[in-house]
């Protein structure tokens, strides 16, 4: 029985690692590869919060906000 190579999962891990490294570099956080996907690491929690903020910002960028003041 041969082991099948899952290219999508392989590339996802390395893409996530690059994004996490860039976040740590630009925000001045300590980068440790072991913290990737580790839910109790404070740096990973901060990165997840930042990624959620970016998703919300992208989602809300197309909305038209109407002010109640005229």
C-alpha positions in Angstrom: 0.0 0.0 0.0 1.5 3.3 -1.1 1.3 6.5 0.9 -0.5 9.2 -1.0 1.0 12.7 -1.0 -1.6 15.4 -0.1 -0.2 18.5 -1.8 -3.0 20.8 -0.6 -2.4 20.0 3.1 1.3 20.3 2.6 1.1 23.7 0.9 -1.5 25.0 3.5 0.9 24.3 6.4 3.8 26.2 4.8 1.6 29.1 3.6 0.2 29.4 7.2 3.7 29.3 8.6 4.8 32.1 6.2 1.8 34.2 7.2 2.4 33.6 10.9 6.1 34.4 10.5 5.3 37.7 8.7 2.8 38.6 11.4 5.4 38.0 14.1 8.0 40.0 12.2 5.8 43.0 11.6 4.2 43.1 15.0 7.4 42.5 16.9 6.3 39.2 18.4 8.6 36.3 19.2 8.3 33.7 16.4 8.4 30.1 17.2 7.5 27.4 14.7 6.1 25.2 17.5 3.4 27.8 18.2 1.7 27.2 14.8 -1.8 25.7 15.4 -1.1 25.6 19.2 -4.3 27.1 20.7 -2.8 27.8 24.1 0.1 29.9 22.8 -0.5 33.6 23.3 1.3 34.6 20.1 -1.0 32.2 18.1 -4.1 33.6 19.8 -3.0 37.1 18.9 -2.4 36.0 15.3 -5.9 34.4 15.1 -7.5 37.6 16.5 -5.6 39.6 13.9 -6.6 37.3 11.1 -10.2 37.5 12.2 -10.0 41.3 12.1 -8.6 41.2 8.6 -11.4 38.9 7.4 -14.0 41.2 9.0 -12.4 44.3 7.5 -12.5 42.7 4.0 -16.1 41.6 4.5 -17.2 45.0 5.6 -15.3 47.0 3.0 -18.1 46.7 0.5 -20.8 47.8 2.8 -22.4 51.2 2.6 -22.8 52.8 6.0 -25.4 55.5 6.1 -25.1 58.1 8.8 -28.2 59.1 10.7 -27.0 62.6 10.7 -27.9 64.7 7.7 
